[in-house]
């Protein structure tokens, strides 16, 4: 029963990853066909992430009232609705309208499941669970690349919506399995911490800055890898969509490896190693060569791999299980703030300067991440 529940959560993480890489791989086709400026992808991603920020901040209260399994199920259904709506959109307004269910669903499932896994599973499992998020992010660009080449970009969105519905049905059938972790219900029934109380805890502010920077860099790569490769290397749209997915392959393989390494290395060690590798990858993509750029995105993905899951998993040890859900909710909010504004700011920047500035842009975020994380560890006396 325990292993079967774990398999269902793996599937839920695939569901979480499926929509995350879809917009970046589809945007070269969307903006051309609908006559929308390239930079307007930032508006779409800003709305999605903005809604996710709100639901992340409310996650602790909502989950304590309705339970993790219920919040996750509804979130999967909402993202499916958002993907289906995208496939029928004919203009920017309609695209913005259908970001509402996607943004609300994405933020709720992210905070709820990450908290649940951090409390009930080891670092090894949380790395592998986020590896399955990577599986979802890999599937989407390839589906979109296939759809763009053989049919239409709207078909790619419909295929992902169907996958989400299938996962939703399977998840509903798994409800009885959630009784295996009985103590989770007791945690969900406790009163939620106030944000003003949480940010006063030693190390919380610094880790929030670090998480913001990590997700800013990751989101920029997710949304702009395909467009960066297309414009700098004169690739076709379907080639750019497929090559852009290699960043997600790097994350997925990296999290598989991190799961094995977590038995020997601590969370903070994996975070430091990963951020250093990511910096090296950011330098590589600065070279105007398709092979070097693609390899660079893979290396960035490998470096990013352990950072997100290890920061989440270490929350229980760093800030105690009592404050775990509240701090993770704040981390998710900061993650989505980074995901909201970093790509949007970059969209504004590329109106005036060439897209080749992207490596420097993400490099700055990785450097601040390293500084902030070290500061947080000193404040909670882990160094």
CORLIN-V717098 format. One record per helix or strand of 3 or more residues. SS is the DSSP state (h for helix, s for strand). FROM is the first residue (numbers start at 0). TO is the last residue. If there is no record, write none. Layout:
<<SS | FROM | TO> <SS | FROM | TO>>
This chain:
<<h | 1 | 17> <h | 21 | 32> <h | 37 | 65> <h | 67 | 86> <h | 91 | 119> <h | 122 | 149> <h | 152 | 172> <h | 174 | 179> <h | 182 | 187> <h | 194 | 197> <h | 203 | 232> <h | 236 | 243> <h | 245 | 260> <h | 266 | 283> <h | 289 | 348> <h | 354 | 378>>
